[in-house]
Amino acid sequence: MARAKLVAEAGSSAAGACTTACPTQDHRTWGECVRSKGLQISPHINDNYGTRQKAWDRELDNYESAVRQGLNPAGTKQHHVDAAIKEADA
């Protein structure tokens, strides 16, 4: 009941366009309300990119290490490096 009264007093729609944490409750749309807060989206939200990048860097580091040891992997992928190491140990 208190929220409906606050929304009515602020002149907003009864549909509740504003977020519950909005101090003014006077925005015409939810997007307008969120934009008014000046939120900054972090580029690190998509952690999957960072995870893939780390895996790729690790594979390249392992490939470089194998080449420095005198091995000749068929490619830079981890399974190629592992095969070259297994072949050298045999």
Contact map, one row per residue, 1 for C-alpha under 8 A:
111110000000000000000000000000000000000000000000000000000000000000000000000000000000000000
111111000000000000000000000000000000000000000000000000000000000000000000000000000000000000
111111100000000000000000000000000000000000000000000000000000000000000000000000000000000000
111111110000010000000000000000000000000000000000000000000000000000000000000000000000000000
111111111000000000000000000000000000000000000000000000000000000000000000000000000000000000
011111111100000000000000100000000000000000000000000000000000000000000000000000000000000000
001111111111110100000000110000000000000000000000000000000000000000000000000000000000000000
000111111111110000000000000000000000000000000000000000000000000000000000000000000000000000
000011111111000000000000000000000000000000000000000000000000000000000000000000000000000000
000001111111000000000001110000000000000000000000000000000000000000000000000000000000000000
000000111111100000000000010000000000000000000000000000000000000000000000000000000000000000
000000111111110110000000111100000000000000000000000000000000000000000000000000000000000000
000000110011111110000000000100000000000000000000000000000000000000000000000000000000000000
000100110001111110000000000000000000000000000000000000000000000000000000000000000000000000
000000000000111110000000000000000000000000000000000000000000000000000000000000000000000000
000000100001111111100000000000000000000000000000000000000000000000000000000000000000000000
000000000001111111100000001111001000000000000000000000000000000000000000000000000000000000
000000000000000111110100111111001100000000000000000000000000000000000000000000000000000000
000000000000000111111100100001001100000000000000000000000000000000000000000000000000000000
000000000000000001111100000000000000000000000000000000000000000000000000000000000000000000
000000000000000000111110000000000000000000000000000000000000000000000000000000000000000000
000000000000000001111111100000001000000000000000000000000000000000000000000000000000000000
000000000000000000001111100000000000000000000000000000000000000000000000000000000000000000
000000000100000000000111111000000000000000000000000000000000000000000000000000000000000000
000001100101000001100111111000000000000000000000000000000000000000000000000000000000000000
000000100111000001000001111100000000000000000000000000000000000000000000000000000000000000
000000000001000011000001111111011000000000000000000000000000000000000000000000000000000000
000000000001100011000000011111011000000000000000000000000000000000000000000000000000000000
000000000000000011000000001111111000000000000000000000000000000000000000000000000000000000
000000000000000011100000001111111100000000000000000000000000000000000000000000000000000000
000000000000000000000000000011111110000000000000000000000000000000000000000000000000000000
000000000000000000000000001111111111000000000000000000000000000000000000000000000000000000
000000000000000011100100001111111111100000000000000000000000000000000000000000000000000000
000000000000000001100000000001111111111000000000000000000000000000000000000000000000000000
000000000000000000000000000000111111111000000000000000000000000000000000000000000000000000
000000000000000000000000000000011111110000000000000000000000000000000000000000000000000000
000000000000000000000000000000001111111000000000000000000000000000000000000000000000000000
000000000000000000000000000000000111111100000000000000000000000000000000000000000000000000
000000000000000000000000000000000110111110000000000000000000000000000000000000000000000000
000000000000000000000000000000000000011111000000000000000000000000000000000000000000000000
000000000000000000000000000000000000001111101000000000000000000000000000000000000000000000
000000000000000000000000000000000000000111111000000000000000000000000000000000000000000000
000000000000000000000000000000000000000011111100000000000000000000000000000000000000000000
000000000000000000000000000000000000000001111110010000000000000000000000000000000000000000
000000000000000000000000000000000000000011111110000000000000000000000000000000000000000000
000000000000000000000000000000000000000000111111110000000000000000000000000000000000000000
000000000000000000000000000000000000000000011111111000000000000000000000000000000000000000
000000000000000000000000000000000000000000000111111100000000000000000000000000000000000000
000000000000000000000000000000000000000000000111111110000000000000000000000000000000000000
000000000000000000000000000000000000000000010111111111000000000000000000000000000000000000
000000000000000000000000000000000000000000000011111111100000000000000000000000000000000000
000000000000000000000000000000000000000000000001111111110000000000000000000000000000000000
000000000000000000000000000000000000000000000000111111111000000000000000000000000000000000
000000000000000000000000000000000000000000000000011111111100000000000000000000000000000000
000000000000000000000000000000000000000000000000001111111110000000000000000000000000000000
000000000000000000000000000000000000000000000000000111111111000000000000000000000000000000
000000000000000000000000000000000000000000000000000011111111100000000000000000000000000000
000000000000000000000000000000000000000000000000000001111111110000000000000000000000000000
000000000000000000000000000000000000000000000000000000111111111000000000000111000000000000
000000000000000000000000000000000000000000000000000000011111111100000000000110000000000000
000000000000000000000000000000000000000000000000000000001111111110000000000000000000000000
000000000000000000000000000000000000000000000000000000000111111111000000000001001000000000
000000000000000000000000000000000000000000000000000000000011111111100000101111001000000000
000000000000000000000000000000000000000000000000000000000001111111110000000000000000000000
000000000000000000000000000000000000000000000000000000000000111111111000000000000000000000
000000000000000000000000000000000000000000000000000000000000011111111111100000001000100000
000000000000000000000000000000000000000000000000000000000000001111111111100000000000000000
000000000000000000000000000000000000000000000000000000000000000111111110000000000000000000
000000000000000000000000000000000000000000000000000000000000000011111110000000000000000000
000000000000000000000000000000000000000000000000000000000000000001111111000000000000000000
000000000000000000000000000000000000000000000000000000000000000001111111100000000001100100
000000000000000000000000000000000000000000000000000000000000000001100111110000000001000000
000000000000000000000000000000000000000000000000000000000000001001100011111100011011000000
000000000000000000000000000000000000000000000000000000000000000000000001111100011001000000
000000000000000000000000000000000000000000000000000000000000001000000000111110011000000000
000000000000000000000000000000000000000000000000000000000011001000000000111111011000000000
000000000000000000000000000000000000000000000000000000000011001000000000001111111000000000
000000000000000000000000000000000000000000000000000000000010011000000000000111111100000000
000000000000000000000000000000000000000000000000000000000000000000000000000011111110000000
000000000000000000000000000000000000000000000000000000000000000000000000111111111111000000
000000000000000000000000000000000000000000000000000000000000011001000000111111111111100000
000000000000000000000000000000000000000000000000000000000000000000000000000001111111110000
000000000000000000000000000000000000000000000000000000000000000000000000100000111111111000
000000000000000000000000000000000000000000000000000000000000000000000011110000011111111100
000000000000000000000000000000000000000000000000000000000000000001000010000000001111111110
000000000000000000000000000000000000000000000000000000000000000000000000000000000111111111
000000000000000000000000000000000000000000000000000000000000000000000000000000000011111111
000000000000000000000000000000000000000000000000000000000000000000000010000000000001111111
000000000000000000000000000000000000000000000000000000000000000000000000000000000000111111
000000000000000000000000000000000000000000000000000000000000000000000000000000000000011111
